[in-house]
Amino acid sequence: MTIAELTREMHKFVASKGWYAADSPKAQTPKNLAVSLCLESAEILEHFQWRETATDSNALAGELADVALYLLQLASITEIDLEQAIMDKLALNYDRTWPAQ
């Protein structure tokens, strides 16, 4: 499945829950989505707290999926072509150097 197809599926799900409605208590604004993305990312850390590897790969997969879904939605509603942004960032990083430390 492509990023575009995943994005369409994500929008279909969000719309089915009524979260795009003007009176939704879960307004799908860029700020709210960015906050949600950070919160879901932090939940990934819980799988590694006090250990080097995750003990429940299914639960970790669910958290990774949550992060991906919020990322797809945030990129889409802010009209960012995520595929192009990724390719641009990779091109920039190829020419970048990082300190050894």
Backbone as JSON Lines, residues from 0, in Angstrom:
{"i":0,"aa":"M","n":[0.84,-1.18,0.0],"ca":[0.0,0.0,0.0],"c":[0.88,1.24,0.0]}
{"i":1,"aa":"T","n":[0.52,2.24,-0.76],"ca":[1.31,3.47,-0.86],"c":[0.93,4.45,0.27]}
{"i":2,"aa":"I","n":[1.74,5.47,0.4],"ca":[1.43,6.52,1.38],"c":[0.09,7.16,1.05]}
{"i":3,"aa":"A","n":[-0.17,7.4,-0.22],"ca":[-1.45,8.0,-0.63],"c":[-2.63,7.09,-0.26]}
{"i":4,"aa":"E","n":[-2.48,5.81,-0.47],"ca":[-3.55,4.87,-0.12],"c":[-3.76,4.8,1.39]}
{"i":5,"aa":"L","n":[-2.67,4.78,2.14],"ca":[-2.78,4.78,3.6],"c":[-3.45,6.06,4.09]}
{"i":6,"aa":"T","n":[-3.11,7.18,3.48],"ca":[-3.71,8.46,3.85],"c":[-5.21,8.45,3.6]}
{"i":7,"aa":"R","n":[-5.63,7.91,2.46],"ca":[-7.07,7.81,2.16],"c":[-7.78,6.94,3.2]}
{"i":8,"aa":"E","n":[-7.18,5.83,3.57],"ca":[-7.77,4.94,4.58],"c":[-7.87,5.64,5.94]}
{"i":9,"aa":"M","n":[-6.82,6.41,6.28],"ca":[-6.83,7.14,7.54],"c":[-7.96,8.16,7.54]}
{"i":10,"aa":"H","n":[-8.12,8.93,6.43],"ca":[-9.19,9.92,6.35],"c":[-10.57,9.25,6.43]}
{"i":11,"aa":"K","n":[-10.7,8.12,5.79],"ca":[-11.96,7.37,5.82],"c":[-12.31,6.99,7.27]}
{"i":12,"aa":"F","n":[-11.33,6.51,8.02],"ca":[-11.54,6.14,9.41],"c":[-11.93,7.35,10.26]}
{"i":13,"aa":"V","n":[-11.15,8.43,10.14],"ca":[-11.41,9.64,10.95],"c":[-12.8,10.18,10.64]}
{"i":14,"aa":"A","n":[-13.15,10.23,9.37],"ca":[-14.48,10.71,8.99],"c":[-15.57,9.8,9.54]}
{"i":15,"aa":"S","n":[-15.33,8.49,9.56],"ca":[-16.35,7.56,10.06],"c":[-16.62,7.75,11.55]}
{"i":16,"aa":"K","n":[-15.68,8.29,12.28],"ca":[-15.85,8.56,13.71],"c":[-16.46,9.94,13.96]}
{"i":17,"aa":"G","n":[-16.63,10.74,12.9],"ca":[-17.2,12.07,13.04],"c":[-16.21,13.11,13.54]}
{"i":18,"aa":"W","n":[-14.94,12.8,13.52],"ca":[-13.94,13.72,14.07],"c":[-13.63,14.9,13.16]}
{"i":19,"aa":"Y","n":[-14.11,14.86,11.9],"ca":[-13.94,16.01,11.02],"c":[-15.13,16.97,11.11]}
{"i":20,"aa":"A","n":[-16.14,16.6,11.86],"ca":[-17.31,17.47,12.01],"c":[-16.93,18.75,12.75]}
{"i":21,"aa":"A","n":[-17.57,19.84,12.38],"ca":[-17.27,21.14,12.98],"c":[-17.47,21.14,14.5]}
{"i":22,"aa":"D","n":[-18.42,20.35,14.99],"ca":[-18.71,20.33,16.43],"c":[-18.03,19.16,17.15]}
{"i":23,"aa":"S","n":[-17.07,18.53,16.51],"ca":[-16.38,17.39,17.13],"c":[-15.6,17.84,18.35]}
{"i":24,"aa":"P","n":[-15.68,17.09,19.45],"ca":[-14.85,17.4,20.62],"c":[-13.38,17.04,20.39]}
{"i":25,"aa":"K","n":[-13.13,16.37,19.28],"ca":[-11.76,15.98,18.92],"c":[-11.38,16.68,17.62]}
{"i":26,"aa":"A","n":[-11.32,18.0,17.67],"ca":[-11.03,18.8,16.48],"c":[-9.7,18.37,15.87]}
{"i":27,"aa":"Q","n":[-9.72,18.1,14.59],"ca":[-8.54,17.61,13.89],"c":[-7.73,18.77,13.32]}
{"i":28,"aa":"T","n":[-7.25,19.61,14.21],"ca":[-6.44,20.77,13.83],"c":[-4.96,20.38,13.79]}
{"i":29,"aa":"P","n":[-4.15,21.14,13.06],"ca":[-2.72,20.82,13.06],"c":[-2.12,20.77,14.47]}
{"i":30,"aa":"K","n":[-2.48,21.72,15.32],"ca":[-1.94,21.71,16.69],"c":[-2.35,20.45,17.43]}
{"i":31,"aa":"N","n":[-3.63,20.1,17.38],"ca":[-4.1,18.92,18.09],"c":[-3.45,17.65,17.55]}
{"i":32,"aa":"L","n":[-3.27,17.59,16.25],"ca":[-2.63,16.4,15.66],"c":[-1.16,16.33,16.03]}
{"i":33,"aa":"A","n":[-0.48,17.48,16.08],"ca":[0.93,17.49,16.48],"c":[1.08,17.04,17.94]}
{"i":34,"aa":"V","n":[0.19,17.5,18.8],"ca":[0.21,17.05,20.2],"c":[-0.02,15.55,20.28]}
{"i":35,"aa":"S","n":[-1.02,15.07,19.54],"ca":[-1.33,13.64,19.56],"c":[-0.17,12.82,19.02]}
{"i":36,"aa":"L","n":[0.5,13.32,18.0],"ca":[1.66,12.63,17.44],"c":[2.75,12.49,18.5]}
{"i":37,"aa":"C","n":[3.0,13.55,19.23],"ca":[4.03,13.51,20.28],"c":[3.63,12.55,21.41]}
{"i":38,"aa":"L","n":[2.38,12.59,21.8],"ca":[1.91,11.69,22.87],"c":[2.03,10.23,22.46]}
{"i":39,"aa":"E","n":[1.64,9.93,21.24],"ca":[1.75,8.54,20.76],"c":[3.22,8.13,20.64]}
{"i":40,"aa":"S","n":[4.07,9.05,20.23],"ca":[5.5,8.75,20.15],"c":[6.06,8.41,21.53]}
{"i":41,"aa":"A","n":[5.62,9.15,22.52],"ca":[6.07,8.88,23.89],"c":[5.62,7.5,24.36]}
{"i":42,"aa":"E","n":[4.46,7.05,23.89],"ca":[3.98,5.72,24.28],"c":[4.9,4.62,23.75]}
{"i":43,"aa":"I","n":[5.6,4.9,22.67],"ca":[6.59,3.93,22.17],"c":[7.69,3.73,23.21]}
{"i":44,"aa":"L","n":[8.09,4.82,23.85],"ca":[9.16,4.73,24.85],"c":[8.8,3.81,26.02]}
{"i":45,"aa":"E","n":[7.52,3.73,26.34],"ca":[7.12,2.86,27.44],"c":[7.52,1.41,27.2]}
{"i":46,"aa":"H","n":[7.6,1.02,25.94],"ca":[7.96,-0.36,25.62],"c":[9.44,-0.65,25.86]}
{"i":47,"aa":"F","n":[10.22,0.41,26.04],"ca":[11.66,0.25,26.25],"c":[12.1,0.73,27.63]}
{"i":48,"aa":"Q","n":[11.15,1.2,28.43],"ca":[11.51,1.68,29.76],"c":[12.08,0.53,30.59]}
{"i":49,"aa":"W","n":[13.28,0.69,31.06],"ca":[13.99,-0.26,31.9],"c":[14.42,-1.53,31.16]}
{"i":50,"aa":"R","n":[14.4,-1.49,29.83],"ca":[14.86,-2.66,29.06],"c":[15.4,-2.19,27.72]}
{"i":51,"aa":"E","n":[16.16,-3.04,27.09],"ca":[16.76,-2.71,25.8],"c":[15.89,-3.12,24.61]}
{"i":52,"aa":"T","n":[14.99,-4.04,24.82],"ca":[14.11,-4.5,23.75],"c":[12.66,-4.52,24.23]}
{"i":53,"aa":"A","n":[11.75,-4.39,23.29],"ca":[10.33,-4.43,23.62],"c":[9.93,-5.88,23.91]}
{"i":54,"aa":"T","n":[9.08,-6.06,24.9],"ca":[8.65,-7.42,25.26],"c":[7.36,-7.81,24.57]}
{"i":55,"aa":"D","n":[6.61,-6.85,24.07],"ca":[5.34,-7.13,23.4],"c":[5.35,-6.48,22.02]}
{"i":56,"aa":"S","n":[5.78,-7.22,21.03],"ca":[5.93,-6.64,19.69],"c":[4.6,-6.25,19.07]}
{"i":57,"aa":"N","n":[3.51,-6.93,19.43],"ca":[2.2,-6.55,18.91],"c":[1.76,-5.2,19.45]}
{"i":58,"aa":"A","n":[1.98,-4.98,20.73],"ca":[1.63,-3.68,21.32],"c":[2.51,-2.58,20.75]}
{"i":59,"aa":"L","n":[3.8,-2.86,20.57],"ca":[4.7,-1.88,19.96],"c":[4.25,-1.57,18.54]}
{"i":60,"aa":"A","n":[3.86,-2.58,17.79],"ca":[3.38,-2.36,16.42],"c":[2.17,-1.44,16.42]}
{"i":61,"aa":"G","n":[1.28,-1.61,17.38],"ca":[0.1,-0.75,17.48],"c":[0.48,0.69,17.74]}
{"i":62,"aa":"E","n":[1.46,0.91,18.6],"ca":[1.91,2.28,18.89],"c":[2.59,2.89,17.67]}
{"i":63,"aa":"L","n":[3.4,2.11,16.96],"ca":[4.03,2.61,15.75],"c":[2.98,2.98,14.7]}
{"i":64,"aa":"A","n":[1.94,2.17,14.61],"ca":[0.85,2.47,13.68],"c":[0.15,3.76,14.07]}
{"i":65,"aa":"D","n":[-0.09,3.97,15.36],"ca":[-0.71,5.22,15.82],"c":[0.13,6.42,15.38]}
{"i":66,"aa":"V","n":[1.44,6.34,15.57],"ca":[2.33,7.43,15.17],"c":[2.24,7.67,13.66]}
{"i":67,"aa":"A","n":[2.27,6.59,12.9],"ca":[2.2,6.72,11.44],"c":[0.89,7.36,11.01]}
{"i":68,"aa":"L","n":[-0.2,6.96,11.63],"ca":[-1.51,7.52,11.26],"c":[-1.59,9.01,11.55]}
{"i":69,"aa":"Y","n":[-1.12,9.42,12.72],"ca":[-1.12,10.86,13.03],"c":[-0.19,11.62,12.1]}
{"i":70,"aa":"L","n":[0.96,11.03,11.75],"ca":[1.88,11.68,10.83],"c":[1.24,11.85,9.45]}
{"i":71,"aa":"L","n":[0.61,10.8,8.95],"ca":[-0.08,10.89,7.66],"c":[-1.15,11.98,7.68]}
{"i":72,"aa":"Q","n":[-1.93,12.01,8.75],"ca":[-3.01,12.99,8.83],"c":[-2.47,14.41,8.94]}
{"i":73,"aa":"L","n":[-1.47,14.61,9.76],"ca":[-0.9,15.95,9.92],"c":[-0.31,16.44,8.59]}
{"i":74,"aa":"A","n":[0.41,15.58,7.9],"ca":[0.97,15.97,6.6],"c":[-0.15,16.31,5.62]}
{"i":75,"aa":"S","n":[-1.18,15.5,5.61],"ca":[-2.27,15.69,4.66],"c":[-3.03,16.99,4.9]}
{"i":76,"aa":"I","n":[-3.41,17.26,6.15],"ca":[-4.22,18.46,6.38],"c":[-3.41,19.74,6.32]}
{"i":77,"aa":"T","n":[-2.07,19.63,6.4],"ca":[-1.23,20.81,6.23],"c":[-0.71,20.9,4.79]}
{"i":78,"aa":"E","n":[-1.23,20.03,3.94],"ca":[-0.92,20.01,2.51],"c":[0.57,19.83,2.23]}
{"i":79,"aa":"I","n":[1.18,18.94,3.0],"ca":[2.58,18.58,2.78],"c":[2.61,17.23,2.09]}
{"i":80,"aa":"D","n":[3.33,17.16,0.99],"ca":[3.53,15.9,0.27],"c":[4.6,15.13,1.04]}
{"i":81,"aa":"L","n":[4.16,14.19,1.86],"ca":[5.06,13.48,2.76],"c":[6.11,12.69,1.98]}
{"i":82,"aa":"E","n":[5.72,12.06,0.89],"ca":[6.69,11.33,0.09],"c":[7.8,12.26,-0.4]}
{"i":83,"aa":"Q","n":[7.43,13.43,-0.92],"ca":[8.43,14.38,-1.41],"c":[9.27,14.93,-0.27]}
{"i":84,"aa":"A","n":[8.63,15.21,0.86],"ca":[9.37,15.72,2.02],"c":[10.42,14.72,2.49]}
{"i":85,"aa":"I","n":[10.06,13.44,2.47],"ca":[11.01,12.39,2.87],"c":[12.17,12.33,1.89]}
{"i":86,"aa":"M","n":[11.85,12.35,0.6],"ca":[12.91,12.3,-0.41],"c":[13.82,13.53,-0.33]}
{"i":87,"aa":"D","n":[13.24,14.7,-0.11],"ca":[14.03,15.92,0.03],"c":[14.95,15.83,1.24]}
{"i":88,"aa":"K","n":[14.42,15.32,2.34],"ca":[15.21,15.22,3.57],"c":[16.34,14.2,3.4]}
{"i":89,"aa":"L","n":[16.06,13.09,2.74],"ca":[17.11,12.1,2.49],"c":[18.22,12.7,1.63]}
{"i":90,"aa":"A","n":[17.85,13.44,0.59],"ca":[18.84,14.07,-0.28],"c":[19.71,15.05,0.52]}
{"i":91,"aa":"L","n":[19.08,15.82,1.38],"ca":[19.82,16.76,2.24],"c":[20.75,16.0,3.19]}
{"i":92,"aa":"N","n":[20.27,14.92,3.76],"ca":[21.07,14.17,4.74],"c":[22.26,13.47,4.1]}
{"i":93,"aa":"Y","n":[22.18,13.09,2.83],"ca":[23.32,12.47,2.16],"c":[24.53,13.4,2.14]}
{"i":94,"aa":"D","n":[24.27,14.7,2.06],"ca":[25.36,15.67,2.01],"c":[25.74,16.21,3.39]}
{"i":95,"aa":"R","n":[25.04,15.77,4.39],"ca":[25.26,16.25,5.75],"c":[26.26,15.38,6.47]}
{"i":96,"aa":"T","n":[27.01,15.98,7.37],"ca":[27.9,15.21,8.23],"c":[27.51,15.43,9.68]}
{"i":97,"aa":"W","n":[27.74,14.44,10.49],"ca":[27.45,14.52,11.9],"c":[28.73,14.33,12.68]}
{"i":98,"aa":"P","n":[28.86,15.03,13.81],"ca":[30.05,14.83,14.63],"c":[30.13,13.39,15.13]}
{"i":99,"aa":"A","n":[31.32,12.91,15.38],"ca":[31.52,11.52,15.82],"c":[30.94,11.27,17.21]}
{"i":100,"aa":"Q","n":[30.78,12.29,18.01],"ca":[30.29,12.11,19.38],"c":[28.83,11.84,19.42]}
